[in-house]
Amino acid sequence: MNYSQALKNPIFEIITKASEELEVDSYVIGGFVRDLLLNRSAKKDIDIVAVGSGIELALKVSELLPRKPKVQVFKNYGTAMLRFEDTDIEFVGARKESYNFDSRKPLVENGTLEDDQNRRDFTINALALSLNKESFGTLVDPFNGLNDLEKRIIKTPLDPDITYSDDPLRMMRGIRFAAQLNFEIESTSFDSITKNKDRISIISGERIVEELNKILMTDQPSTGFLLLYKSGLLDAILPELTALNQVEEIEGHTHKNNFYHTLEVVDNICPNTDDVWLRWAALLHDIGKAPTKKFNKRQGWTFHGHEFLGGKMVKKIFERLHMPLNQKMKFVQKMVIMSSRPIVLSQDEVTDSAVRRLVFDAGEEVDDLMVLCEADITTKNPSKFKKYHNNFNIVRKKIVEVEERDKVRNFQPPISGEQIMELFNLQPGREIGTLKEAVKEAILEGTIANEYEAALEFVIKKALKMGLKKD
């Protein structure tokens, strides 16, 4: 089967010419070919395999290109990369690999195209198109990957136990591809993931998170997370999530399954945000519920303080998986800690003071928080669902009104500690903090306006009550 018409990018003709001059065979392989055959949007990275030196081929291609782009050479890996227009082209020499049991880093030696296809993770990623002049565009498909594409199946080229044990990250990649492409993992291959799940322990947190992020960025992340759960991988990676998959009954009282609820929340949030960190917040928003779950006859099941504990657990997860411990982690923490605030607000009468406090505490993230909390409405009761959404609309309108009128988002009290000290001839001390806090509370409660004159008058009255005298 020939696909020469599909190889329209002019880079392929240049690679063909460079290959001819160096007298090496070359092929485009992997994700580019897979997506081309699936009619998916073209990838912004292309993998080229040379039966010979990939580095020499990259340098020759650069030499033949008009602007002679810089070639990044990675000698240790025998690879090279250059950028053509808006696409990254990676060149590698065909190779065969062997693995030590305690590492996913292979021992590499030069090989044939067949060797290189044998080492690929899945049959649909082992498809190659010839870039050689006499066979340009011919499909090389030793594992019937085209058939697997048509049947929408993920399977390994070789024995899956060998493929997954050699590089356990492939187990997560298989699940990620199933989620991204809406494919099924072949039963033998999935059984092998379950069998080899403990091998994931040799993979670094960074690589695991890279795959989790890609699953989170699919249209329906629950597909990938359910496969992670059923294979046992999720329990090895995020036991805090799998701990939510339990429902207990005491004296006729049950609680909802917070694991499946969480997956529903993550799916709900996806149409409304492409921010992977807000999607992480949706994934982790209820993790504090398993350790805080209690039952008493008066209240039934309770999860008191689960948001606060969940915020602490977020930091531990980020540390364990080597995720960024910066503003991104703080954002996820903040969303988890505040995740119930708008929901509680939407169930009661929406007062100005409650909205002011919400806006003050959430600051610039108040809109993200509202997106998360609306996704958290998973009730199957139509009247409750409608009521909560209507109330959220009221909360959103109130946020706009309060923000326009009172300017409380990230506000600082209009009278400073230095001004208070000067006003009452005070040294730094407890009284200053007490007065500043009183001003803040008065503004949030709506007792006074968020302006200097009102704050000054309030501070003088409050100070006199505390026995302080104006200088």
Secondary structure by P-SEA (a helix, b strand, c coil): cccccccccaaaaaaaaaaaaacbbbbbbcaaaaaaaaccccccbbbbbbcccaaaaaaaaaaacccccbbbbcccccbbbbbcccbbbbbbccccccccccccccbbbbbcaaaaaaacccccccbbbbcccccccccccccaaaaaaaabbbbbcccaaaaaaaccaaaaaaaaaaaaacccccaaaaaaaaaaccccccccaaaaaaaaaaaaacccaaaaaaaaaaacccccccaaaaaacbbbbcccccccaaaaaaaaaaaaaccccccaaaaaaaacccccccccccccccccccccaaaaaaaaaaaaaaaaacccccaaaaaaaaaaaacaaaaaaaaccccaaaaaaaaaaaccaaaaaaaaaaaacccccaaaaaaaaaaaaaaaaaaaaaaaccccccccccccaaaaaaaacccccaaaaaaaaaaaaaaaaccccccaaaaaaaaaaaaaaaccccc
